[in-house]
Structure formats: C-alpha cells, structure tokens
Amino acid sequence: MIGVGGLAACSNESASGDKNSDKPKEQKEEKVSFTIMANLHTPEVPSDKIEKLLEEKTGVELTIQWTPDTSYEEKLNTAFATETLPEAVFLKNQTTFIQFKEAIRDEQFWEIGPYLDEFPNLSKLNEQILANTAVDGKIYSLYQGRPLSRQGLIYRKDWADKLGLGTPETTEDIYEMAKAFTEQDPDGNGKNDTFGLTDRADLAYGAFDTVASWFGTPNQWGEKNGELQPRFMFDEFYDTMDFFKELRDNGYINQDFPVTSKEDQQAFFKNGTAGMYIGSMADVVSLHKDAVQLNPDIEYDVHNNIHGPNNDFGVWAIPGYGNVVLFPKSAVKTEEQLKGILGFFDKLMTPELSNLIFWGIEGEHYEVQDGRALASEDQDLTNRDVKPYQALEIGEIKTNGRYDGVFTLPAKEKAEKLILDNENYLIHDPTVALDSATFAEKGELLNQKITDATYQYILGDLDKAGFEKIINDWKKSGGDDVIKEFNESYKKSK
C-alpha cells in the first residue's frame, strides 16, 4: 500500500536520482484512488493499456471518465449542478474556466497553490502561465501547456517558384501572392480553377486574428487613452476587415469562408485549389501528408515574420495553457486526499510518464531517434491506444521533460523553429487574468455580436457606420459594463 508521502517521494527520487533528497514525510495511508473526468477527442474510448501502466507505475487506483468532446460541456455542467463531479475535473478551454470562476471564489474547489512547492515536479510549472490561470491571485488548477503562438503562413512554394514569387515579408506581399495564385494559373493546367487564400468560419484559429496581428491590432483588448478597450475599437481592426473585404471582392479567397468548415478549408489547400493557408504552422505535416497522395510533386513552405503597414511584426498569443484540472471539494474531502491526488499528477510530470501518455510505449507506439520520439506510422494504433491520454498531460516539454518529436518533413522542422521564434514577438491579451462579472455572464453572446458584424462587413452587408451601430448595441447590451469592470480589475492588478 502506497502512502501520500511515499508517492511524492518516489517522484522526487525519480527526478533527482538522490534517495537522500528532501521529501514529504511518509505516512501510512489508504491507497490513493480517484476518478478523472476528461474530454475525448477521438471517435472511440481508448484501450486501457496506458491506464493500466499508469496505475502500475504510480500505485494509484485510477478511473477515467472519458466524455466525448461534443457533449463535454453539458455533462460537466450537469455534474456540477448535481454535485457529482469526480475528484479531478479537466476544463477544456479558457472560456469554460472563466465560467467556473464564481464557483471557485465560492470555495467549491481546492486552492492548490500553497501545496505545489511540496512536489518536486509540480513546483517546476511555469509561473507566468500559472499566473494566467489565477483567480484573485490564487492558484486552483494545474495546466496543460501550449505553445504561446503557432500562428503563421503555409504556402505552395512550388507555385511561388513557378511564378517568380519570393517569401512574403509584408501584408502587401500576402495580397500580391493571393492575387497571383488566383490570376496566373499557378498549377499550369490552363484553367481558371485556383485562388489565393483558403479560410474558414473561425476568426481566431482561421486567418483573421493572425492577419490582424500583422496589422498591429491588439489581442482581444488593448490600451487606448489610458484605459483598456476592445480591439474592434482600434483603427487596425478596421484595416484588417478592409484587407479581407478586398481579398473577397476580388476572388482571392474562398467566397463563402464565413460558413466554411475547417475540413473544407483544408481540403481546398490539400487538393490544389488554394495556395495559402494562414493558421497553425504545425498543421503543415498533416496537410502535406494528404496532399502528396494527390500530387507527389507538391511543395509546402512556412513563414512567420510578416510585417504590417507600420513595419512591425507581432503575433497574437494564447495564455499558454489548454486544459486545466480542478479539484472539487464536493469530491475531495480532506487535505490528505488532495495531496494524494496531487502526488499522482506530480508523478505524471516525470519524463517517463509524460512520454507514456503523450507518445505511448517505446518500441510499440514510438522509437527514440537522436533524443526525439519518432511516432509509429500506424496512426490507427496511436489513436486507439495513446491519443486520448494526451489530454491528461500536465506542463509542457520544458517542465515535464518529455521527448520532442522527430520531423521528417523539412517544412515541419522549420515550422517548429518558427513557433519558438514567435515568442519574441507576442501580443498578449491583457484581460487574461482580469475579471468581469458581466463578461463571465454575457461574454459569449457579446462576442458573437462582433463576430457576426465582422463577417457582415467583409461580405459588404455592413459599412463602417453600420458596424459602429453594432458596437453601440454591444455597449448597451453589457459591453459598457465589461469595459468598466475589466478596467477596475486592471487597476487593482497594478
């Protein structure tokens, strides 16, 4: 039977290799046993092969409630309302986390910040990212790390070479490449069947927010006249809308992009209809894998440093986390129980277990090559055994020590370097750790008003005066209160 202190000590010994290192005092306790609620991104529940290894290597009796991503929010809210949440609950994104802040303030979840230093691996978590998850300056959650910005350009280098185009360095170059890919028959088939940029109905992870960054638009909110204001009140936001409107008016972008799915957007790029894709540069590997099945001679390249009219480069950043995990007091009754569960997550941050849940079993799901993990070519095997467990990762490579991947595609290798380079040019959202009760209540509805108006402007259904009327409606519908509350919170945080 393993004790709470023994579990943490085992992790400490694994991390340092020194059996005499400082470690929590061992206590004779019941074996740690708890349930995790996690969202499932694959069609089927994974095999229990990884779960059994986790239990074996940590001494914990583990139950994982796999819940399909499409119904996760519903089940989460129902379990919360009925006080049936399990001991560890993953929140799938920042929006969900914001919605739970009032419950956190009502002390329905454990504050874990004071305990992190007791665990050798949890204590390594990035302080800035932890601060981004804080509620009133207190830490209640562990986070799953994410690169701060993957955003950039993927484009058809073979088309660019044929047309004598170099790597785009400015937003004007992006426009000219989109024009050339539309008008100059880049595939050489003598038909008018290509266009420049493929996009989808997603301002953030489609092309819009990245291009807005290039134009110098703030990341969601920015400081203007001494106070925080939403980005759509900045001239650069209008410049971005005008840029997309001109692309669409001239046929250089798919005409129905405001209702295009991600799958259809990517299909345009993979099947040789479109020549530019703005979004996550890491997508280049999956895009290329499918594209070469249709055209073995296709060549992709990636680029990040694109200057706007002000001759600067910036790129919007996420807060540095994806999932966060909370510990409900309705399920975790005692401090000792909490420490036992934290001990499991501390163990999960060792390189051995971080690699297990991210890459799988060495020799079966991946091989080590020059200090990196080369994933099996059997994608079905990986999806069945490993991929869902990646949702349980705590921290990131810098803090949990797992292997980086082997990239056989040169464009993917370059993309990973540019993702790191992006960290030198980040535009942060200043409201990430701020509070607004109105935004927590009405934020989704308010955001949708502006999203709809943005698309209507680009499609020509709204002019500038019409867009400003929508802003006034946004203010009256709660936006003025959001501005006030964020600024009050901003002043308190200084």
Buried (B, 14 or more C-beta within 10 A) or exposed (E): EBBBBBBBBBBBBBBEEEEEEEBBEBEEBEEBBBBBBBBBBBEEEBEEBBBEBBBEBBBBEBEBBBBBEEEBBEBBEEBBEEEEBBBBBBBBBBEBBBBBBBBBBEEBBBBBBEBBEBBBBBEBBBEEBBBBBBBEEEBBBBBBBBBBBBBBBBBBBBBBEBBEBEBBEBBBBBBBBBBBBBBBBBBEEEEEEBBBBBBBBBBBBBBBBBBBBBBBBBBBBBEEEEEBBBBBBBEBBBBBBBBBBBBBEBBBBBEEBBEBEBEBBBBBBBEBBBBBBBBBBBBBBEBBEEBBEEEEEBBBBBBBBBBBBEEEBBBBBBBBBBBBBBBBBBBBEEEBBBBBBBBBBBBBBBBEBBBBBBBBBEEBBBBBEEEEBBBBEEEEBBBBBBBBBBBBBBBBBEBBBBBEBBBEBEBBBBBBEBBEBBEEBBBBBBBBBBBBEBBBBBBEEBBEBBBBBBBBBBBEEBEEEEBBEBBEEBBEBBBEBBBEBBBEBBEEEE
